[in-house]
Amino acid sequence: MADSIPLYVVDGIATIWDAQAVATAHCAYDISGLRAGTLPGVVQQNAFLGLPVTLMPEEASHLIKQGVAHLVPLPSQIRPPSKELVAQRTAARIARNRALALAAWADEDRRAAASAAKSAKAGAAGAEKRALRAKKRAEATRTKALADGEDHDVVQERYVAAMAAIDAAPPAPTVVVKERGVPTSENTNLFTVVPAMPVIDGLVERGRDGEVEVEGDGLGQRPGGGDPNSASSCVELFPASVRDRALADTFAALNARGLRMGLGPRFGGEWLVYPGDYLRYHAHFTSQVIVRNQPIRPAELVAWGRLGTGTKKAGLLCCWDDGVRAGNEEAKEGVSEVEFYSLEWANFG
């Protein structure tokens, strides 16, 4: 469970809130999901969505069956936090932000002092060179004045005064320490609340006792069990029907072939099937899932073929069968297979 990806169930939809978990699902398990995060106050950002990533039921089921993820059910009804809890967490957040601000200010003061010391050192070297040149000029001036016949005492007095002025040490630069006071939201930028992973320890749920009866295996039988095979009563258990099982098995079979699936209803299918990342490839297929010995009408074949041509994709018929027929409702444990047939119209796909 330490390395298991938490899938937070929000209104029946599995979501991933951690960027590293998203990268793991994307790169290691070919699960891309859909980014849904926006910033309500920054409309321009909505063209580049971020966390959380929402998953289709098939994607969540696949990750859980692989043993790399687990559901974290979030209740649909949440009691408002108490005033004491709000005050406690607000005080902790302010204390943490003030400590960060004080550390940043101390680092800024250290860097300012180091810069001033470096400038003073460079200034001292320059002052020494300037003093040497000034002494040479004073010597030359005294020599010239004596050669011109000026009074020796007067010339010597001017020379001593000039040398004393040159030898006078320049004032050392002073570092002014800023009076910053107490860090607040007005003099720092550390008090902005940024949405992060949902906090579930303070949530109080209602009506979540008892067992959940489902048809088939599902993702689990006990809500909120906390292990990779448990599911939540607030999410529609998947797979809970024969068609759900067909979708889950078909998705797993396509995923095992290195393909990625995206939402397909917009193009008239179950999924859009991509050969790789959504951002790199166009979808090659629009899929239709056929359950067991479900009959296919000729008109449907024509419609699916024309649909694929209209969307510049080939149709993909995914025929799932677990061996169950009318009169024999006992499915053989673990026995199911998926066969794929591509359907092209006018040799286009």
N, C-alpha and C positions, 0 to 999 in steps of 0.2 A: 504493500500500500504506500510505501514511502515514495516510490517513483511512479505511482499511478496518477493518471491525469484526472483531475476533478472536473466533472461535467455538471455545472450548476443548472438545475432545471428551473426555468423561469416561465411561468404560464404554459407549462407543457412542452417547452422547447429547451433542448440541451444547448448550453452555451459554454464557451471557454473564455476565461478572463485573463489568463496568464500568457504573456508573449512567448516565453520559452516553450510552454505546453503547445501553443499553436504551431510553433516551428517544428516541434517533435512530431505532431500529428501530420503536418504537411510533408515533411521530408522523409520520415521513417515509415509512415503508414499510408501515404498517398491520400490523405483526407484534407481537403482544402477548406470546406465550409464556406460560409458567407460572412463577411465583415459587416457589422451593423452599427458600430459605435459612431456617434455624431456629437458635435458640440452645439447645443441650441443657440448659443450666442454668437457663433461664428458660422454664418451661412455658407461662406466660400469653402469651408472645410468639408462640407457634406459631399463633395465630389470625390473625396479621398477618405473613405470610411475606415474606421479602426476597430479596436476591441470594444465589445466582445465579439467573438466569432460564433455564429449560430450554426447548428448541425441539423441535417435531416435525420429523421428517426433511423433510417438505414445506416447512416454514418455513425450515430451514437451506438446503435446495436452492434455494429461491426467492431468498434473499438472496445466495447465491453466484453464481447465474446473472445476477443484476442487477449483479454486479461491486462490491458494497458490503461484502462480508464474505469472510473466508477462514478455513479450518480451521487450528487449532493442535492437533495430536494430542498427547495426554498418554499416556504409556505405562501399560499395565496392570500392569507389574512395575517396581518402583522399588527401587533399592538404598538402604539406609539411608545417610544422609550420614556422612562420616567425622568422627571426633572433632575433627580440625583445622578442618573446615568449620563444625561446630557452634560451636566456640569462637570462630572468627573472626566469624561472623555475630552471635553473642551479644554479643561485645565491641563490635562496631559498633553494635548496637541499644542497648546500655547507654550507650555514649558519646553517641549521638544523644539519648537520653532525658535524660541528665544535662545536656547543653548546653541542651535545652529547659527543664529545671527551673531551671537557673541563670539563664537569661534571664527566666523568669517571676518568680523571686525578685528579681532586680535591678529589674524593672519595678514590683514591689510595693513595694520600698524607695523608689524614686523617687516613687511616688504617695503614700506615707506622709510623706516629707519635704515634698512640695508641700502636702499637707493641713496639716502642722504649721506651715509658713510662713504659710499663709493664716489659720490660727487665731491665730498670734502677731500678725499685722497687725491683725486684728479686735480682739484683746485690747488692743493698744496704743492704738487709737482709743478704746475704752471706758475704759481707764485714764486717758487724758487728760481725758475728760469728768468722771470721778469725782474726779480731783485738783482740777479747777476748782471743783466743788461743795464739796469739803472746804475749800478755801481761803476760799470765801465764808462757810462756817460758822465757821471760825476767826476771821475778821475780825469777824463778828457777835458771837461769844462775847467777844472782847477788848473790843469797844465796850460791850457790856452790863456787863462786869465793872468797867470804869472808871467807867461811869455809876453803878454801885452803890457806889462809893467804895472799892473794893479797892485794895491797895497797887500802885502802878504798876510797880515792879520785878518783883513776883511775877507780875503779869498778863503783862508783857512776856516773862518767862522761859517761861511756859506757851505763849505765842503762838509764840515762836521754835522751841521744841521741836516744836510741832504742825506748823509749816511745814516743818521739817527732815524730819519723818516723811513728810509728803506728797510732798516732792520726792525722796525716796529712790526710785531706779529699781527696779521689780519684777524678780525674777530671770527671765532669758530661759528659755523652755521648751527642754528638751533632747529630741532625737530619739534614742530607744534603738534601736540596730541589733541585730537578732536574730542570735544565733549559730546558724546553720542546719546547719553541717557539710556533709557530702557527701550529695547527693540519693540516696535509696534508694527501694525500693518501699514502705517504711513511712512516709516523710514526704512522698511525692508520689504522684500517681495516674497517672504517665506510664509505668509499667512493665507495664501490662496488655497482653498480646498479643491483637490483634484480627485475625480472619481477613480476608484481602484477596485481591486477584487472585492466582491460582496462579503460583508462581515455577517456571519451566521450565528456567532455565539450569543448575540443579544436578541435574536429573533425568538418570538414565542408563537408556536403554532397552535391551531385549534382543530379538533376533529380528526386526529391522525392516529387513533388507536385501532387495533384490530388487524385482521388479515385482509389481503386483497385477493379476490378470486379472479383468475384469468383463464382464458382458453389457450392451450398450448404452453410452450415453455416460458415465453415472456423474458423480461430482463431480471425477474425475481418475483418472489411471492410475498415478501415482507417489506413494507415501506420503511425507508430510512434505516436499513440494516447496517449500512456502513461498509459492506464488502463489495467487490466488483460485480457480484451477481445479484445485488439488491436493486429494487426500483422504488419509485415514489408513488404514493396514491394520488398526488396532484398532477401527474403526467399520464397521458394515455399510454398504457403499457404496450410495448412493441417487442416482438410480434404477438398480437393478441388474436389473430384470425388466420385462416388458411392463406389468404392473399398477402397478409403481412409476412408470413413465413416465406412465401414465394418472393416477395420483394427483398427480404433480408438475404436469402440464399443467392438470388440473382446478383444483388449488389456485391456480395462477397466473391462470387465467381468472376465478375468483371474486375473487381479490385485486385484479385489474384493475378490477373493478366496485365497488370500495370496500368489500367485505365482509371480515369477519374470521372465521377458523376456529378452533374449539377442539376438544378431544378429544370424540369422539362415541360411542365404544363403550358408554358408560353408558346412552345413549338409543337404542342399536341401529343406529347409523349410522357412517359414516366420520368425519364431523365434525359439530359444531354450527355453524351458519352465523349469524353476528351481523351486524346492520347497522352496528355501530360497536364501541366499546370494551366489553369484557365487563362492566366495572363500571357501565356506563350503560344497557345494553340487555339484554333477554332475547333468546335465540336465536329466530329466526323459522323456521329450517328444520333438519331433520336429514337429512343427505345420504346417498345411495347412489351409488357409482361403477360404471357399466356399461362394460365394456371391449369395444371393437369391436362385433361383431354378436352379443354374448352374449345368448342367449334369456332372456326374463323370463317366468316362470310366472304365471298369473293369481292363484294363491294368494299369491305374493310381493307383487303389487300390493295385494291385500286386506290382507296383513299390514303392509306399509309404511304404507298409509293409516290403518289402525287404530292403528299405533304412533305416527304423528304426532298423531292425535287424543288418544291417551292421554297424550302428553307436552306437549300444548297447542302443537304445532308442525305445520307443513306438511312433508310429505315432499318432498325435492328429488332428482329423478333426474338424474344427471350422466352423459351418454352421450359417451364418448370414442372417437374413431376416428382411426386413422392410415392407413387405406386398405389395411392388410395383411390378406390372407385366406389360407385354407388353400390350399396349392399355390403361393402367391406370397409368400414370406417376406421379400422385399426391401422395406423401408420406404422411402418417399420422404422424402428429407432435409428436415426442417423442416415437413413436411406433417402436421398433426394438428388436429383441431377438436373442440370440446366443445359439445354442445347440452344445454340445461337444460329440464326439465319439472317443474312443481310438482304435487304429488299431495295432494289434500285429501279427507278423509272426513267426511261429514255437514256439509259447508260450514264446517269449523272449521279455523283455522290461524293 
